[in-house]
Amino acid sequence: MAIGRIISGQSLSEQEESFNVSLRPKLLGECVGQRNVREKLSIAIEAAKRRSEPLEHVLFYGPPGLGKTTLAHVVANEMGAKIRCTSGPALAKAGDVMGLLSNINTGDVLFIDEIHRLSTPVEEFIYPAMEDFKVDYTVDSGLHAKTINFPLKHFTLIGATTRAGLLSAPLRSRFGMLYHLDFYDSGELTEILARSAELLQLQCEDGTLEIIADRCRGTPRVANRLLKRVRDYAQVKGSGVLSSEIVESSLKMEQIDPLGLDELDRAFLRALVNIYDGGPAGIEAVAATLGEERDTLEDVVEPYLLQIGFLRRTKRGREATQQACDHLNLKLYKKKEKEDRQPELFAGD
């Protein structure tokens, strides 16, 4: 059920990524939201350009879909540098990194997505490259093994991670700038949608983009994905113009409610309320009830429910809040009420 969720911040396919690339801003002035991060980056980039030096190493961290990859490309564009992209899982051994580093010119950007998934040998190989711009590379093995010291050109490493806590302290300390990306508010998402709609040459009636923005979970990637789905629906079921009726019908078909909850979110909350009387209930028990993996619930369902106050995490387990019950029109039975509803063992005697 969780695979391919439309409201997930994770990228769903390579085709979607290529679609998003066409909508990405190229410069800081075109970016929307993350004002504090943009201001700090602007100052750092301007200072580096005035000194004619490469930018310091940068780490972007935060939930998926908030624009970490986009900002990496924006930084490269602002610095007038080339960018080479890879990911943590793709760098399995030191030779993979060596192939990238040996082809990098002064000032170029090396972008590593999911940097928290680098293997320990690769991570330790990168340390001297980040600090001293040189690496010791071992050639051959056994009796013929020899270590060659390769000097590297000064480059900028930009890392992106959704789990900063999994980064080792030595790696984290080698980044000169660390920036946390926050969720976007409805106004910022509306601006992003307006820009995307203009690039897609999509006509929209007043108020329609705000409806989509309210259901995007504060995530630009979800906003663009929903806009694409609504556009398809409008072209098939309507005249191609986004109207309030078309947008509402499209999102209803996708089973996304006004707060951005989908069927898996609602099933999670219904299980907590109806089966476990609102909790507390262990995550393993809820996962078994829904037939989902525990990791799926913890990584893709719970964060948003916690963020909007529909769920509480306690030492004894998960609890649904009164807000969640009100939203789903469910009655939250307290423990005492539950006991009162149960008949006495010998009530008939």
Buried (B, 14 or more C-beta within 10 A) or exposed (E): EBEEBBBBBBBBEEEBEEBBEEBBBEEBEEBBBBEEBBEEBEEBBEEBBEEEEBBEBBBBBBBBBBBBBBBBBBBBBBBEBBBBBBBBEBBEEBEBBBEBBEEBEEBBBBBBBBBBBBBEEBBBBBBBBBEEBEBEBEEEEEEEEEEEEBEBBEBBBBBBBBEBEEBEEEBBEBBBBBBBBEBBEBEBBBBBBBBBBEEBEBEBEEEBBBBBBBBBBBBBBBBBBBBBBBBEBBEEEBEEEBBEEBBBBBBEEBBBBEBBBBBBBBBBBBBBBBBBBBBBBBBEBBBEBBEBEEEBBEBBBBBBBBEBEBBBBEEEBBBBBEEBBEBBEBEBBEEEEEEEEEEEEEEEE
